[in-house]
Amino acid sequence: MTIYLFLKLLGCLALLMYGMKMMSEGLQKLSGGHLRNIMGTMTKNRFTGLLTGVFVTAAVQSSTATTVMTVSFVNAGLLTLAQAISVIMGANIGTTVTAWIMSVFGFQINMSNVVFPFFALAIILIFQKKASGKSFGEFIFGFSFMFLGLATLRENAMAMDLAGNESIINFFASTGHWGFLTTLLYLLIGSILTMCVQSSAAIMAITLILCSSGVLPIYQGIALVMGENIGTTVTSNIAALSASTNARRAALAHMVFNVFGVIWVLIIFRPFINMVCRFVGFDPDFVPETEADIADAQVRVTYALSAFHTAFNICNVLILIWFIKPIEKLVCRIIKQKEEDEEGKLKFISGGLLSTAELSIFEAQKEISLFSTRTNKMFNFIPRLLFETKNDEDFSKLFARIEKYEQISDHMEIEIANYLNKVTEGRLSPESKTKIRYMLREVGELESIGDSCYNLARTINQKHMKNEHFTDIQKEHIRYMFELCNKALAHMQKVLDDTQGIVDLNESLNIENEINNYRTQLKESNVNDINEHLYNYQAGIQYMDIISECEKLGDYVINVVEAHAHKKLTA
């Protein structure tokens, strides 16, 4: 094998992987929102969850994308971990569709002659103005790249004459007589290759080609397929290390599911494989002699591999679907909820497992909603600081906590903005790009609300340090302004949490107008009160500082609502 042929082989594999990625992302852009809605409504029990996982994974051709959506719903509280496990089980069945597509189209039809008209169709669709047309064009491009990669991978494998390569034949022959150790060896090789390539489908394609060329015996090939099932879960668990507790639990449940399946198949390895082979009409011990027999065997062995992949996952689901609760308890016992305070940490977004372009927007929106919750909590400290804190020690503790929340606010703004900027580097639909632009504005305005809360606390702190107090009338006016701000913040939270678009946005505008009018009224009365010597000029300045800062906070709130609604609210 020359280095040139080896590099060509790597290039073909890269083309196959890029095609699968592009096809999956095109479908996610085309129907990602609908798929999220399906997942949110069709997971009421373990069976509907299972079917949802099968359907969504078969649709987007990516079990990783399904896992991302599943974990995001668990984090958002829309799915329980038990429901998520059933969806992940379904995803394992759905991902077997890819192997069948490769077997049926890639090995029976010369796709290299078919894909070029698809490329022509795809380029026409991509240059359309309509976003759905562009996304469909990207899907066709990915589909074409995938089969072009598969076809060239086969052609290069034939050019390398694997069946006549003595070193390869000797390796497979020398490792094929170790009995159970042979199966474990190829199981390990499949796991390692999948972890390195980060794509079980790519390793499945290589396995199909090696077995169809007659180089790799069916038993070793199926051991590779089993290894791929473990390797893809190891990759997910490594990626989930930096993710939330629920994300790590879901990834671990996926590993438990696949490892259990591998264990019971190893116990009945050859009988199970022989049964699957008989089902597709393939005899593992048959030695083809004529060209027709060889061609038939090449096709049937790919069917045998795909059928095993499907049978393995279906049987595993039929066994484990009744033990979802024990699996949930097991992963929760292994991965315990962290007890330390995680107020300043992001909950829904992270790298690794949750980092796909279209689907990451959902996680980011949940993080923004959490950001809003924390700014609401921060504002609730302000009335306590002014009206309820009696001694210096309690005042200092509460003021320090507000300072901490202001730092958290700054940190969340930077982290969410950086995350959204990374998301824009992926393949996004125009609608998603527009949404991210507005989400960045939401984040900036929420940070400004945090700044306003801190400014209010500083003004109150300055007055406390000088041991000065507001009059009862001033306190009454400030208390009412705080109530208006709290009302505005509560409605902002409802808007951000709303996924159905049923919250009346004009309510925010009405509250904002009420805040503005009340600020104007107090500004006029403040001048009169100072002139009438009800309080001194300095007290009036500090009083109006609080009122004006509340009015600014109201402006930031309406900006968040407008950004979330993607429209300007007018009186």
Phi, psi and omega in degrees: 000121180279161180294330179295315179296323178296317178294324176297321179298316178296321179296319177296319178296319178297321179296318178298313182294319179295320178298317179295319180295315182293320179296316180296316182292324177298318178291323178297319179292326182287324187219015183303317180296319179295320180295322178296320178296320178299315181295328181285338185249343187251028181235040184288330177219178187296329184282317176293325175298318178299312180296324178298315179299319179297310184296311184296317181292319177296327181287313184266356178056038180203110177291332177297317179298319178296317179298320179300312180297318181299312181296322180297322179289325176296313179298325182279354181082009180276338177230144171278165178298324179297317177296321180297322180297320179295322178294319179296323175300316178296324179297325178297324177285317181300326183288344178289344178300324181301315180297321179293321177300316178297317183293315185286313184269320187285337185244353178251334183242139176282088187293340180296335178272345185263328190291332186293321171298326176294322175301318180297317178296318183297318183294327177294316181293322183295329181272010173285156177281332183289129184298319181296325177295318178297316181296320178294323176298320177295323177298315180294321175302312180298317178302315181293316179299320182299313183282332173294319177297319179295317181295315180290330176296317177295316181298320180290324176297321177292321179295328178285349179051060182299325181293339179253005180276110187297321183296319179291315179300316180297322179296312180295323181290317182291330180265002184268359184242023181262008179066233183296329179295327177299314180298316179296322180299311182288332173299315179294317180299316179299320180295314183294316180298319179295320177296322182288316184278337181065028179205110178291329180295322180295317178292326176299319179298317178297318179298316178301318182291317180297317180290320181291334178280353178085003182280316186257121177298153185300323183294317176293323179297319179290327174298322176298317180299318177297320177297324178298322180296326177281318182301321181291331178282328176296318178301316180296320181292322177295317180295330184276358182301325181266003183269186183287170180300315180294325177296317180291324177294318179297318179296320179293322177299321177299318180293315179302316180301309184288321179296318177301316180299316179297320183297312183288331177290324178298328181293323180241042191305294186292317177301319180294316180295317180298323178296315179296318181297319178296325181297323181262004178076032179244130179257112182300334183264359182286134178251107182290144181244316180272165179296324179295318178296319180297314181297319180294319180295323179298321180285314185293328179292327176291324175296321180297317179296315180294320179295321177297315180303317180289313181298320178302312184286322179294314179297321179297319178294316181300330178281313191270347182296338179275354184240031181295316180299313176300323177296318178299315179296322180296311182291328177290327178288322180287314180250100183275152176293132179293136183268343183288158181294124181241032184304321186271001184262150174289141185257322190259334184243148178193183178278193171064243190303326185261022186250068167247154191294292185298316187283340180292338180299323179298314180298318180296321180294322176295323178293323177295321177297321176294321176303315179298319179300319181289326176290325174300315180296320179297318180294326181296341176287336187294308178300324177298321180296321185275319191254333191253334184285125187258318184250164185297322183295313179296321179298314181297320180295316182291320178295321178296324179292322177296320176299319179296318180294327177294321176294320176299318179300314178298318181295316181294321179301312182295315183294315181293318179297317178298319179297314180295324177295324176292322180298323181293344177286343178278183181274110186238150173284158178304323179297320180291323177296318177297317180298319180295322179299317178290325179295323176297324177292319177304314182298315180297319181289325177295322177295324178294326175297318176300319177297319179297319178299318180293321177297320176298316180296322180295318179298316178295321179296318179299318180293323180294320181296327180270001180058039178256155184225151175280155175287166180298323179294317178299316180299320180296317179294317180296319181298318180293322178296320176299321179297319177297317179296319179296323177296317179296317180294320180296319179290324175301319179296320178298319180296315182292327180279343185287124178253352184256352180071033183256353181281135180285112182289333182295340178298322177298319179296320179296318178295319179298318178296323179293320178296315180298315181295320181292322177299316180297317179298316181290328179296319180290317182290333180296319179298315179296320181294322177293317179297329180271006176061033175288333173200164185280172185297318181298318178296324178294321178296312181295322177299313181288334175299317180293316181297316181293322179293325176295323178294322176297317179301319177298322177298317180296322179298313181294329177294320178296315181297317179297318180296318180293324180277349182061032178205159181273127177269130181234156181288000000 
